[in-house]
Amino acid sequence: ALGLPCFAFQPNSLEGAALVIDSMREESSAIEECKIQGQLDYLATDVGLLKVLMWLIAPVAMESGKYPQLISSDPREARVFLSRLNEKSNSI
């Protein structure tokens, strides 16, 4: 298990970056924790970033294994995710 929240929609770089940034925030108060089911893993580590990258690239792997051409998945999402994190780190 990747330990990431499930999304009903296709993974994208914006949601991946938001997950990493949200995981870096300090623990919320007890009231806010009731709104979130479970605890979000700290994703600003090598292992955490690999989890998010796997989450982003999994649809590409599945689709490329099944069909000769990618139609709905985008392998560029992983690169855009890393670019977003790089931009965010430069602004902090």
N, C-alpha and C positions, 0 to 999 in steps of 0.2 A: 504494500500500500504506500502511496506517495505521501499521505498525510496532508493532502490539500483539500480544501472545500470543493464540493462538486458544483458544477455549473451546468445548467440545462442547455446552454448555447455553446457554440464553437469557441475554443480557447483563443484568446487574442493577447497581444503584447501589452495593451493598456491594463487589462485585468491582472495580468501577471506582474507588472510593475507595481500596481496598487497593492497586490498581495504582499510583495516584499516590503514595501514601505509601511504598510499597516502592521506587519509582523515586527517592525523595528520600534514601534511606539511602545511606551510603557504600558503595563497592565492597566486595564480600565477599572473603574470602581465596580463594586459588586452589582450595582443596579445595571450598568451597561453590560456586564458579563451575562446577565440573564437574557439579553437580546440575542446574543451569539451562542449558537449551539457548539459546545466543545471549545477547545483552546487552539488557537492558530499557532503552528510551529514557527520558530524563529527561522526565517528563510534567508537572512542576509549572511549566509555561510556558503562554503563551497557545495556542501551537500544540499542545502536549501535551494541554491540556484540551479543545481542539476535537476532537482525535483520539478521546478517550474519549467525548465527547458524541456524535460521529458514530457510534461503535460502539454506544452506547446507543439512539440514535434510528433506526438503520438498519432494524431489524425493523419499526418503526412505519411507516416510509416504504414498505417493501416490501409490508406487509400492507394498508395503506390504498390503495396503487396497484392492488391486486389484488381487494380485497373492499370492499363498502360499509361494513362495520362491523368495528372492531378486536375480535378475539376472544382472541388469545394474546399480543399485544404490548401494552406499557403506556407511553404517552407521558410518564407522570409520573416514570419512572425517572430522566430527565435532571434534573428539579427536585430529586428526593430526593438524587441524587449531589452536586449543588451544595450542598444543605443539609448533607450529611454532611461535606463538605470545610470548610464554614464553621464547623461545630461543632468539627471537629478543629483548625482554625486558632485558634479561641478558647481551646482547652484547652492549646495549646502555649505 
